[in-house]
Amino acid sequence: MENRFNSFMDAWFEQPILGLPLRMIFTRSWHVINTFIFFLGLMLFGISQLFEADWLETVSFIAMGYPMVCFILLPILAWLFMILEKIFEQTQTH
């Protein structure tokens, strides 16, 4: 199933790298891993508040921030590089 999805994304975006953000978002394994890490961080944050442990609060913020980076920042950066690549290609042809 994943190979057909990757082929579809590659064909849709014409270049393999352009399908990467959607592959990252829609592939089930990314969701499972990032959701688990996020809830682990949320649980650590609750424990840190319960025991007033500042170092555990820091660890929990790192764990909760990781999925946000994967789901939000990386796709945005990939789209930004795609747009910059298209602009660069257009300036080279003129």
DOMARTI-543346 format. One record per residue: residue in one letter; x, y, z of N, C-alpha, C in turn. Coordinates in nm, 3 decimals. Layout:
<pts>
<pt><res>a</res><n_px>X</n_px><n_py>Y</n_py><n_pz>Z</n_pz><ca_px>X</ca_px><ca_py>Y</ca_py><ca_pz>Z</ca_pz><c_px>X</c_px><c_py>Y</c_py><c_pz>Z</c_pz></pt>
...
</pts>
This chain:
<pts>
<pt><res>m</res><n_px>0.082</n_px><n_py>-0.120</n_py><n_pz>0.000</n_pz><ca_px>0.000</ca_px><ca_py>0.000</ca_py><ca_pz>0.000</ca_pz><c_px>0.087</c_px><c_py>0.126</c_py><c_pz>0.000</c_pz></pt>
<pt><res>e</res><n_px>0.192</n_px><n_py>0.126</n_py><n_pz>0.082</n_pz><ca_px>0.276</ca_px><ca_py>0.245</ca_py><ca_pz>0.091</ca_pz><c_px>0.350</c_px><c_py>0.272</c_py><c_pz>-0.039</c_pz></pt>
<pt><res>n</res><n_px>0.391</n_px><n_py>0.167</n_py><n_pz>-0.111</n_pz><ca_px>0.460</ca_px><ca_py>0.188</ca_py><ca_pz>-0.238</ca_pz><c_px>0.369</c_px><c_py>0.252</c_py><c_pz>-0.341</c_pz></pt>
<pt><res>r</res><n_px>0.242</n_px><n_py>0.210</n_py><n_pz>-0.344</n_pz><ca_px>0.148</ca_px><ca_py>0.273</ca_py><ca_pz>-0.437</ca_pz><c_px>0.126</c_px><c_py>0.419</c_py><c_pz>-0.399</c_pz></pt>
<pt><res>f</res><n_px>0.118</n_px><n_py>0.445</n_py><n_pz>-0.269</n_pz><ca_px>0.100</ca_px><ca_py>0.584</ca_py><ca_pz>-0.224</ca_pz><c_px>0.221</c_px><c_py>0.668</c_py><c_pz>-0.263</c_pz></pt>
<pt><res>n</res><n_px>0.342</n_px><n_py>0.615</n_py><n_pz>-0.243</n_pz><ca_px>0.463</ca_px><ca_py>0.689</ca_py><ca_pz>-0.278</ca_pz><c_px>0.470</c_px><c_py>0.713</c_py><c_pz>-0.429</c_pz></pt>
<pt><res>s</res><n_px>0.433</n_px><n_py>0.613</n_py><n_pz>-0.508</n_pz><ca_px>0.434</ca_px><ca_py>0.630</ca_py><ca_pz>-0.654</ca_pz><c_px>0.333</c_px><c_py>0.735</c_py><c_pz>-0.696</c_pz></pt>
<pt><res>f</res><n_px>0.215</n_px><n_py>0.733</n_py><n_pz>-0.632</n_pz><ca_px>0.114</ca_px><ca_py>0.832</ca_py><ca_pz>-0.663</ca_pz><c_px>0.163</c_px><c_py>0.973</c_py><c_pz>-0.630</c_pz></pt>
<pt><res>m</res><n_px>0.225</n_px><n_py>0.987</n_py><n_pz>-0.512</n_pz><ca_px>0.275</ca_px><ca_py>1.118</ca_py><ca_pz>-0.472</ca_pz><c_px>0.386</c_px><c_py>1.165</c_py><c_pz>-0.565</c_pz></pt>
<pt><res>d</res><n_px>0.476</n_px><n_py>1.074</n_py><n_pz>-0.602</n_pz><ca_px>0.585</ca_px><ca_py>1.110</ca_py><ca_pz>-0.692</ca_pz><c_px>0.531</c_px><c_py>1.153</c_py><c_pz>-0.828</c_pz></pt>
<pt><res>a</res><n_px>0.432</n_px><n_py>1.081</n_py><n_pz>-0.878</n_pz><ca_px>0.374</ca_px><ca_py>1.117</ca_py><ca_pz>-1.008</ca_pz><c_px>0.298</c_px><c_py>1.248</c_py><c_pz>-0.999</c_pz></pt>
<pt><res>w</res><n_px>0.230</n_px><n_py>1.269</n_py><n_pz>-0.886</n_pz><ca_px>0.150</ca_px><ca_py>1.390</ca_py><ca_pz>-0.870</ca_pz><c_px>0.237</c_px><c_py>1.514</c_py><c_pz>-0.864</c_pz></pt>
<pt><res>f</res><n_px>0.348</n_px><n_py>1.505</n_py><n_pz>-0.796</n_pz><ca_px>0.434</ca_px><ca_py>1.621</ca_py><ca_pz>-0.780</ca_pz><c_px>0.550</c_px><c_py>1.624</c_py><c_pz>-0.879</c_pz></pt>
<pt><res>e</res><n_px>0.560</n_px><n_py>1.521</n_py><n_pz>-0.965</n_pz><ca_px>0.658</ca_px><ca_py>1.513</ca_py><ca_pz>-1.072</ca_pz><c_px>0.801</c_px><c_py>1.490</c_py><c_pz>-1.026</c_pz></pt>
<pt><res>q</res><n_px>0.834</n_px><n_py>1.519</n_py><n_pz>-0.904</n_pz><ca_px>0.968</ca_px><ca_py>1.497</ca_py><ca_pz>-0.851</ca_pz><c_px>0.955</c_px><c_py>1.430</c_py><c_pz>-0.716</c_pz></pt>
<pt><res>p</res><n_px>1.042</n_px><n_py>1.333</n_py><n_pz>-0.686</n_pz><ca_px>1.028</ca_px><ca_py>1.258</ca_py><ca_pz>-0.561</ca_pz><c_px>1.030</c_px><c_py>1.346</c_py><c_pz>-0.435</c_pz></pt>
<pt><res>i</res><n_px>1.111</n_px><n_py>1.450</n_py><n_pz>-0.432</n_pz><ca_px>1.126</ca_px><ca_py>1.530</ca_py><ca_pz>-0.310</ca_pz><c_px>1.000</c_px><c_py>1.608</c_py><c_pz>-0.276</c_pz></pt>
<pt><res>l</res><n_px>0.920</n_px><n_py>1.641</n_py><n_pz>-0.377</n_pz><ca_px>0.802</ca_px><ca_py>1.724</ca_py><ca_pz>-0.353</ca_pz><c_px>0.692</c_px><c_py>1.647</c_py><c_pz>-0.281</c_pz></pt>
<pt><res>g</res><n_px>0.692</n_px><n_py>1.515</n_py><n_pz>-0.291</n_pz><ca_px>0.593</ca_px><ca_py>1.436</ca_py><ca_pz>-0.220</ca_pz><c_px>0.629</c_px><c_py>1.411</c_py><c_pz>-0.075</c_pz></pt>
<pt><res>l</res><n_px>0.749</n_px><n_py>1.450</n_py><n_pz>-0.034</n_pz><ca_px>0.798</ca_px><ca_py>1.421</ca_py><ca_pz>0.101</ca_pz><c_px>0.709</c_px><c_py>1.479</c_py><c_pz>0.212</c_pz></pt>
<pt><res>p</res><n_px>0.668</n_px><n_py>1.605</n_py><n_pz>0.207</n_pz><ca_px>0.586</ca_px><ca_py>1.657</ca_py><ca_pz>0.317</ca_pz><c_px>0.456</c_px><c_py>1.579</c_py><c_pz>0.336</c_pz></pt>
<pt><res>l</res><n_px>0.387</n_px><n_py>1.549</n_py><n_pz>0.226</n_pz><ca_px>0.262</ca_px><ca_py>1.474</ca_py><ca_pz>0.241</ca_pz><c_px>0.288</c_px><c_py>1.331</c_py><c_pz>0.283</c_pz></pt>
<pt><res>r</res><n_px>0.399</n_px><n_py>1.273</n_py><n_pz>0.235</n_pz><ca_px>0.434</ca_px><ca_py>1.138</ca_py><ca_pz>0.280</ca_pz><c_px>0.460</c_px><c_py>1.138</c_py><c_pz>0.429</c_pz></pt>
<pt><res>m</res><n_px>0.528</n_px><n_py>1.242</n_py><n_pz>0.478</n_pz><ca_px>0.558</ca_px><ca_py>1.251</ca_py><ca_pz>0.621</ca_pz><c_px>0.430</c_px><c_py>1.263</c_py><c_pz>0.703</c_pz></pt>
<pt><res>i</res><n_px>0.333</n_px><n_py>1.338</n_py><n_pz>0.652</n_pz><ca_px>0.211</ca_px><ca_py>1.362</ca_py><ca_pz>0.727</ca_pz><c_px>0.118</c_px><c_py>1.241</c_py><c_pz>0.722</c_pz></pt>
<pt><res>f</res><n_px>0.102</n_px><n_py>1.180</n_py><n_pz>0.604</n_pz><ca_px>0.000</ca_px><ca_py>1.078</ca_py><ca_pz>0.587</ca_pz><c_px>0.046</c_px><c_py>0.935</c_py><c_pz>0.611</c_pz></pt>
<pt><res>t</res><n_px>0.177</n_px><n_py>0.912</n_py><n_pz>0.620</n_pz><ca_px>0.223</ca_px><ca_py>0.776</ca_py><ca_pz>0.645</ca_pz><c_px>0.190</c_px><c_py>0.738</c_py><c_pz>0.789</c_pz></pt>
<pt><res>r</res><n_px>0.130</n_px><n_py>0.624</n_py><n_pz>0.805</n_pz><ca_px>0.081</ca_px><ca_py>0.581</ca_py><ca_pz>0.937</ca_pz><c_px>0.192</c_px><c_py>0.571</c_py><c_pz>1.039</c_pz></pt>
<pt><res>s</res><n_px>0.308</n_px><n_py>0.523</n_py><n_pz>1.001</n_pz><ca_px>0.415</ca_px><ca_py>0.505</ca_py><ca_pz>1.099</ca_pz><c_px>0.457</c_px><c_py>0.637</c_py><c_pz>1.162</c_pz></pt>
<pt><res>w</res><n_px>0.458</n_px><n_py>0.746</n_py><n_pz>1.086</n_pz><ca_px>0.491</ca_px><ca_py>0.876</ca_py><ca_pz>1.143</ca_pz><c_px>0.389</c_px><c_py>0.917</c_py><c_pz>1.247</c_pz></pt>
<pt><res>h</res><n_px>0.261</n_px><n_py>0.894</n_py><n_pz>1.216</n_pz><ca_px>0.155</ca_px><ca_py>0.931</ca_py><ca_pz>1.311</ca_pz><c_px>0.169</c_px><c_py>0.853</c_py><c_pz>1.441</c_pz></pt>
<pt><res>v</res><n_px>0.193</n_px><n_py>0.724</n_py><n_pz>1.430</n_pz><ca_px>0.201</ca_px><ca_py>0.641</ca_py><ca_pz>1.550</ca_pz><c_px>0.318</c_px><c_py>0.682</c_py><c_pz>1.637</c_pz></pt>
<pt><res>i</res><n_px>0.435</n_px><n_py>0.699</n_py><n_pz>1.575</n_pz><ca_px>0.556</ca_px><ca_py>0.734</ca_py><ca_pz>1.651</ca_pz><c_px>0.542</c_px><c_py>0.872</c_py><c_pz>1.714</c_pz></pt>
<pt><res>n</res><n_px>0.502</n_px><n_py>0.970</n_py><n_pz>1.636</n_pz><ca_px>0.494</ca_px><ca_py>1.107</ca_py><ca_pz>1.687</ca_pz><c_px>0.384</c_px><c_py>1.124</c_py><c_pz>1.791</c_pz></pt>
<pt><res>t</res><n_px>0.271</n_px><n_py>1.056</n_py><n_pz>1.772</n_pz><ca_px>0.164</ca_px><ca_py>1.063</ca_py><ca_pz>1.871</ca_pz><c_px>0.208</c_px><c_py>1.001</c_py><c_pz>2.003</c_pz></pt>
<pt><res>f</res><n_px>0.278</n_px><n_py>0.888</n_py><n_pz>1.995</n_pz><ca_px>0.328</ca_px><ca_py>0.823</ca_py><ca_pz>2.116</ca_pz><c_px>0.426</c_px><c_py>0.915</c_py><c_pz>2.189</c_pz></pt>
<pt><res>i</res><n_px>0.519</n_px><n_py>0.976</n_py><n_pz>2.116</n_pz><ca_px>0.618</ca_px><ca_py>1.064</ca_py><ca_pz>2.179</ca_pz><c_px>0.549</c_px><c_py>1.187</c_py><c_pz>2.239</c_pz></pt>
<pt><res>f</res><n_px>0.448</n_px><n_py>1.242</n_py><n_pz>2.170</n_pz><ca_px>0.377</ca_px><ca_py>1.358</ca_py><ca_pz>2.222</ca_pz><c_px>0.306</c_px><c_py>1.325</c_py><c_pz>2.353</c_pz></pt>
<pt><res>f</res><n_px>0.235</n_px><n_py>1.213</n_py><n_pz>2.358</n_pz><ca_px>0.163</ca_px><ca_py>1.177</ca_py><ca_pz>2.480</ca_pz><c_px>0.258</c_px><c_py>1.137</c_py><c_pz>2.592</c_pz></pt>
<pt><res>l</res><n_px>0.373</n_px><n_py>1.082</n_py><n_pz>2.557</n_pz><ca_px>0.475</ca_px><ca_py>1.055</ca_py><ca_pz>2.657</ca_pz><c_px>0.523</c_px><c_py>1.187</c_py><c_pz>2.719</c_pz></pt>
<pt><res>g</res><n_px>0.547</n_px><n_py>1.288</n_py><n_pz>2.634</n_pz><ca_px>0.585</ca_px><ca_py>1.419</ca_py><ca_pz>2.685</ca_pz><c_px>0.477</c_px><c_py>1.483</c_py><c_pz>2.768</c_pz></pt>
<pt><res>l</res><n_px>0.351</n_px><n_py>1.465</n_py><n_pz>2.727</n_pz><ca_px>0.239</ca_px><ca_py>1.519</ca_py><ca_pz>2.804</ca_pz><c_px>0.231</c_px><c_py>1.453</c_py><c_pz>2.942</c_pz></pt>
<pt><res>m</res><n_px>0.252</n_px><n_py>1.323</n_py><n_pz>2.946</n_pz><ca_px>0.251</ca_px><ca_py>1.251</ca_py><ca_pz>3.073</ca_pz><c_px>0.367</c_px><c_py>1.297</c_py><c_pz>3.162</c_pz></pt>
<pt><res>l</res><n_px>0.486</n_px><n_py>1.313</n_py><n_pz>3.103</n_pz><ca_px>0.600</ca_px><ca_py>1.361</ca_py><ca_pz>3.180</ca_pz><c_px>0.576</c_px><c_py>1.502</c_py><c_pz>3.234</c_pz></pt>
<pt><res>f</res><n_px>0.508</n_px><n_py>1.585</n_py><n_pz>3.155</n_pz><ca_px>0.476</ca_px><ca_py>1.720</ca_py><ca_pz>3.202</ca_pz><c_px>0.384</c_px><c_py>1.715</c_py><c_pz>3.323</c_pz></pt>
<pt><res>g</res><n_px>0.283</n_px><n_py>1.628</n_py><n_pz>3.317</n_pz><ca_px>0.193</ca_px><ca_py>1.614</ca_py><ca_pz>3.432</ca_pz><c_px>0.265</c_px><c_py>1.566</c_py><c_pz>3.556</c_pz></pt>
<pt><res>i</res><n_px>0.356</n_px><n_py>1.470</n_py><n_pz>3.539</n_pz><ca_px>0.434</ca_px><ca_py>1.420</ca_py><ca_pz>3.653</ca_pz><c_px>0.526</c_px><c_py>1.530</c_py><c_pz>3.707</c_pz></pt>
<pt><res>s</res><n_px>0.585</n_px><n_py>1.609</n_py><n_pz>3.616</n_pz><ca_px>0.674</ca_px><ca_py>1.716</ca_py><ca_pz>3.661</ca_pz><c_px>0.598</c_px><c_py>1.821</c_py><c_pz>3.741</c_pz></pt>
<pt><res>q</res><n_px>0.473</n_px><n_py>1.847</n_py><n_pz>3.703</n_pz><ca_px>0.392</ca_px><ca_py>1.943</ca_py><ca_pz>3.778</ca_pz><c_px>0.352</c_px><c_py>1.886</c_py><c_pz>3.913</c_pz></pt>
<pt><res>l</res><n_px>0.327</n_px><n_py>1.757</n_py><n_pz>3.917</n_pz><ca_px>0.288</ca_px><ca_py>1.692</ca_py><ca_pz>4.040</ca_pz><c_px>0.401</c_px><c_py>1.693</c_py><c_pz>4.143</c_pz></pt>
<pt><res>f</res><n_px>0.522</n_px><n_py>1.664</n_py><n_pz>4.098</n_pz><ca_px>0.637</ca_px><ca_py>1.656</ca_py><ca_pz>4.188</ca_pz><c_px>0.725</c_px><c_py>1.781</c_py><c_pz>4.185</c_pz></pt>
<pt><res>e</res><n_px>0.684</n_px><n_py>1.883</n_py><n_pz>4.109</n_pz><ca_px>0.758</ca_px><ca_py>2.009</ca_py><ca_pz>4.096</ca_pz><c_px>0.904</c_px><c_py>1.985</c_py><c_pz>4.057</c_pz></pt>
<pt><res>a</res><n_px>0.923</n_px><n_py>1.902</n_py><n_pz>3.955</n_pz><ca_px>1.058</ca_px><ca_py>1.871</ca_py><ca_pz>3.906</ca_pz><c_px>1.082</c_px><c_py>1.950</c_py><c_pz>3.778</c_pz></pt>
<pt><res>d</res><n_px>1.167</n_px><n_py>2.052</n_py><n_pz>3.787</n_pz><ca_px>1.193</ca_px><ca_py>2.138</ca_py><ca_pz>3.672</ca_pz><c_px>1.264</c_px><c_py>2.064</c_py><c_pz>3.558</c_pz></pt>
<pt><res>w</res><n_px>1.357</n_px><n_py>1.975</n_py><n_pz>3.591</n_pz><ca_px>1.430</ca_px><ca_py>1.904</ca_py><ca_pz>3.486</ca_pz><c_px>1.337</c_px><c_py>1.814</c_py><c_pz>3.406</c_pz></pt>
<pt><res>l</res><n_px>1.236</n_px><n_py>1.757</n_py><n_pz>3.472</n_pz><ca_px>1.140</ca_px><ca_py>1.671</ca_py><ca_pz>3.403</ca_pz><c_px>1.048</c_px><c_py>1.753</c_py><c_pz>3.314</c_pz></pt>
<pt><res>e</res><n_px>1.019</n_px><n_py>1.875</n_py><n_pz>3.357</n_pz><ca_px>0.938</ca_px><ca_py>1.965</ca_py><ca_pz>3.274</ca_pz><c_px>1.011</c_px><c_py>1.997</c_py><c_pz>3.145</c_pz></pt>
<pt><res>t</res><n_px>1.141</n_px><n_py>2.020</n_py><n_pz>3.153</n_pz><ca_px>1.221</ca_px><ca_py>2.047</ca_py><ca_pz>3.033</ca_pz><c_px>1.220</c_px><c_py>1.928</c_py><c_pz>2.939</c_pz></pt>
<pt><res>v</res><n_px>1.237</n_px><n_py>1.809</n_py><n_pz>2.994</n_pz><ca_px>1.234</ca_px><ca_py>1.687</ca_py><ca_pz>2.912</ca_pz><c_px>1.097</c_px><c_py>1.672</c_py><c_pz>2.846</c_pz></pt>
<pt><res>s</res><n_px>0.991</n_px><n_py>1.702</n_py><n_pz>2.918</n_pz><ca_px>0.857</ca_px><ca_py>1.688</ca_py><ca_pz>2.861</ca_pz><c_px>0.834</c_px><c_py>1.788</c_py><c_pz>2.748</c_pz></pt>
<pt><res>f</res><n_px>0.885</n_px><n_py>1.910</n_py><n_pz>2.760</n_pz><ca_px>0.870</ca_px><ca_py>2.008</ca_py><ca_pz>2.652</ca_pz><c_px>0.944</c_px><c_py>1.964</c_py><c_pz>2.527</c_pz></pt>
<pt><res>i</res><n_px>1.061</n_px><n_py>1.903</n_py><n_pz>2.546</n_pz><ca_px>1.136</ca_px><ca_py>1.851</ca_py><ca_pz>2.431</ca_pz><c_px>1.056</c_px><c_py>1.739</c_py><c_pz>2.364</c_pz></pt>
<pt><res>a</res><n_px>1.000</n_px><n_py>1.649</n_py><n_pz>2.444</n_pz><ca_px>0.923</ca_px><ca_py>1.537</ca_py><ca_pz>2.388</ca_pz><c_px>0.797</c_px><c_py>1.586</c_py><c_pz>2.318</c_pz></pt>
<pt><res>m</res><n_px>0.731</n_px><n_py>1.689</n_py><n_pz>2.372</n_pz><ca_px>0.610</ca_px><ca_py>1.740</ca_py><ca_pz>2.308</ca_pz><c_px>0.644</c_px><c_py>1.825</c_py><c_pz>2.185</c_pz></pt>
<pt><res>g</res><n_px>0.762</n_px><n_py>1.885</n_py><n_pz>2.183</n_pz><ca_px>0.800</ca_px><ca_py>1.968</ca_py><ca_pz>2.070</ca_pz><c_px>0.844</c_px><c_py>1.889</c_py><c_pz>1.949</c_pz></pt>
<pt><res>y</res><n_px>0.894</n_px><n_py>1.768</n_py><n_pz>1.970</n_pz><ca_px>0.943</ca_px><ca_py>1.686</ca_py><ca_pz>1.858</ca_pz><c_px>0.835</c_px><c_py>1.659</c_py><c_pz>1.753</c_pz></pt>
<pt><res>p</res><n_px>0.714</n_px><n_py>1.612</n_py><n_pz>1.793</n_pz><ca_px>0.612</ca_px><ca_py>1.590</ca_py><ca_pz>1.690</ca_pz><c_px>0.569</c_px><c_py>1.718</c_py><c_pz>1.621</c_pz></pt>
<pt><res>m</res><n_px>0.568</n_px><n_py>1.829</n_py><n_pz>1.695</n_pz><ca_px>0.531</ca_px><ca_py>1.956</ca_py><ca_pz>1.632</ca_pz><c_px>0.630</c_px><c_py>1.993</c_py><c_pz>1.523</c_pz></pt>
<pt><res>v</res><n_px>0.758</n_px><n_py>1.968</n_py><n_pz>1.548</n_pz><ca_px>0.860</ca_px><ca_py>1.995</ca_py><ca_pz>1.447</ca_pz><c_px>0.837</c_px><c_py>1.906</c_py><c_pz>1.326</c_pz></pt>
<pt><res>c</res><n_px>0.810</n_px><n_py>1.778</n_py><n_pz>1.350</n_pz><ca_px>0.791</ca_px><ca_py>1.683</ca_py><ca_pz>1.239</ca_pz><c_px>0.666</c_px><c_py>1.714</c_py><c_pz>1.158</c_pz></pt>
<pt><res>f</res><n_px>0.557</n_px><n_py>1.751</n_py><n_pz>1.225</n_pz><ca_px>0.430</ca_px><ca_py>1.772</ca_py><ca_pz>1.156</ca_pz><c_px>0.415</c_px><c_py>1.912</c_py><c_pz>1.098</c_pz></pt>
<pt><res>i</res><n_px>0.478</n_px><n_py>2.010</n_py><n_pz>1.159</n_pz><ca_px>0.456</ca_px><ca_py>2.148</ca_py><ca_pz>1.118</ca_pz><c_px>0.578</c_px><c_py>2.208</c_py><c_pz>1.049</c_pz></pt>
<pt><res>l</res><n_px>0.692</n_px><n_py>2.207</n_py><n_pz>1.117</n_pz><ca_px>0.809</ca_px><ca_py>2.278</ca_py><ca_pz>1.066</ca_pz><c_px>0.870</c_px><c_py>2.211</c_py><c_pz>0.944</c_pz></pt>
<pt><res>l</res><n_px>0.889</n_px><n_py>2.079</n_py><n_pz>0.948</n_pz><ca_px>0.952</ca_px><ca_py>2.012</ca_py><ca_pz>0.834</ca_pz><c_px>0.871</c_px><c_py>2.022</c_py><c_pz>0.705</c_pz></pt>
<pt><res>p</res><n_px>0.739</n_px><n_py>2.000</n_py><n_pz>0.707</n_pz><ca_px>0.664</ca_px><ca_py>2.020</ca_py><ca_pz>0.583</ca_pz><c_px>0.668</c_px><c_py>2.163</c_py><c_pz>0.532</c_pz></pt>
<pt><res>i</res><n_px>0.663</n_px><n_py>2.260</n_py><n_pz>0.623</n_pz><ca_px>0.671</ca_px><ca_py>2.400</ca_py><ca_pz>0.580</ca_pz><c_px>0.806</c_px><c_py>2.428</c_py><c_pz>0.516</c_pz></pt>
<pt><res>l</res><n_px>0.914</n_px><n_py>2.379</n_py><n_pz>0.576</n_pz><ca_px>1.046</ca_px><ca_py>2.398</ca_py><ca_pz>0.516</ca_pz><c_px>1.057</c_px><c_py>2.329</c_py><c_pz>0.381</c_pz></pt>
<pt><res>a</res><n_px>1.000</n_px><n_py>2.210</n_py><n_pz>0.369</n_pz><ca_px>1.005</ca_px><ca_py>2.139</ca_py><ca_pz>0.240</ca_pz><c_px>0.930</c_px><c_py>2.217</c_py><c_pz>0.133</c_pz></pt>
<pt><res>w</res><n_px>0.812</n_px><n_py>2.271</n_py><n_pz>0.166</n_pz><ca_px>0.737</ca_px><ca_py>2.351</ca_py><ca_pz>0.069</ca_pz><c_px>0.812</c_px><c_py>2.479</c_py><c_pz>0.035</c_pz></pt>
<pt><res>l</res><n_px>0.876</n_px><n_py>2.540</n_py><n_pz>0.133</n_pz><ca_px>0.952</ca_px><ca_py>2.662</ca_py><ca_pz>0.108</ca_pz><c_px>1.067</c_px><c_py>2.635</c_py><c_pz>0.011</c_pz></pt>
<pt><res>f</res><n_px>1.140</n_px><n_py>2.526</n_py><n_pz>0.033</n_pz><ca_px>1.248</ca_px><ca_py>2.492</ca_py><ca_pz>-0.059</ca_pz><c_px>1.196</c_px><c_py>2.460</c_py><c_pz>-0.198</c_pz></pt>
<pt><res>m</res><n_px>1.078</n_px><n_py>2.399</n_py><n_pz>-0.206</n_pz><ca_px>1.018</ca_px><ca_py>2.370</ca_py><ca_pz>-0.336</ca_pz><c_px>0.988</c_px><c_py>2.500</c_py><c_pz>-0.410</c_pz></pt>
<pt><res>i</res><n_px>0.929</n_px><n_py>2.595</n_py><n_pz>-0.340</n_pz><ca_px>0.896</ca_px><ca_py>2.724</ca_py><ca_pz>-0.402</ca_pz><c_px>1.023</c_px><c_py>2.797</c_py><c_pz>-0.446</c_pz></pt>
<pt><res>l</res><n_px>1.124</n_px><n_py>2.796</n_py><n_pz>-0.359</n_pz><ca_px>1.251</ca_px><ca_py>2.861</ca_py><ca_pz>-0.395</ca_pz><c_px>1.316</c_px><c_py>2.793</c_py><c_pz>-0.515</c_pz></pt>
<pt><res>e</res><n_px>1.305</n_px><n_py>2.662</n_py><n_pz>-0.523</n_pz><ca_px>1.361</ca_px><ca_py>2.589</ca_py><ca_pz>-0.637</ca_pz><c_px>1.290</c_px><c_py>2.628</c_py><c_pz>-0.766</c_pz></pt>
<pt><res>k</res><n_px>1.156</n_px><n_py>2.640</n_py><n_pz>-0.761</n_pz><ca_px>1.079</ca_px><ca_py>2.681</ca_py><ca_pz>-0.879</ca_pz><c_px>1.117</c_px><c_py>2.823</c_py><c_pz>-0.922</c_pz></pt>
<pt><res>i</res><n_px>1.132</n_px><n_py>2.913</n_py><n_pz>-0.826</n_pz><ca_px>1.171</ca_px><ca_py>3.050</ca_py><ca_pz>-0.858</ca_pz><c_px>1.310</c_px><c_py>3.052</c_py><c_pz>-0.920</c_pz></pt>
<pt><res>f</res><n_px>1.401</n_px><n_py>2.975</n_py><n_pz>-0.864</n_pz><ca_px>1.537</ca_px><ca_py>2.968</ca_py><ca_pz>-0.918</ca_pz><c_px>1.537</c_px><c_py>2.913</c_py><c_pz>-1.059</c_pz></pt>
<pt><res>e</res><n_px>1.456</n_px><n_py>2.810</n_py><n_pz>-1.086</n_pz><ca_px>1.448</ca_px><ca_py>2.753</ca_py><ca_pz>-1.221</ca_pz><c_px>1.395</c_px><c_py>2.855</c_py><c_pz>-1.320</c_pz></pt>
<pt><res>q</res><n_px>1.295</n_px><n_py>2.935</n_py><n_pz>-1.279</n_pz><ca_px>1.238</ca_px><ca_py>3.035</ca_py><ca_pz>-1.369</ca_pz><c_px>1.338</c_px><c_py>3.146</c_py><c_pz>-1.398</c_pz></pt>
<pt><res>t</res><n_px>1.417</n_px><n_py>3.185</n_py><n_pz>-1.300</n_pz><ca_px>1.516</ca_px><ca_py>3.290</ca_py><ca_pz>-1.325</ca_pz><c_px>1.630</c_px><c_py>3.240</c_py><c_pz>-1.413</c_pz></pt>
<pt><res>q</res><n_px>1.659</n_px><n_py>3.111</n_py><n_pz>-1.409</n_pz><ca_px>1.765</ca_px><ca_py>3.056</ca_py><ca_pz>-1.493</ca_pz><c_px>1.723</c_px><c_py>3.046</c_py><c_pz>-1.639</c_pz></pt>
<pt><res>t</res><n_px>1.593</n_px><n_py>3.028</n_py><n_pz>-1.665</n_pz><ca_px>1.545</ca_px><ca_py>3.013</ca_py><ca_pz>-1.803</ca_pz><c_px>1.528</c_px><c_py>3.148</c_py><c_pz>-1.872</c_pz></pt>
<pt><res>h</res><n_px>1.515</n_px><n_py>3.257</n_py><n_pz>-1.796</n_pz><ca_px>1.495</ca_px><ca_py>3.390</ca_py><ca_pz>-1.858</ca_pz><c_px>1.622</c_px><c_py>3.463</c_py><c_pz>-1.878</c_pz></pt>
</pts>
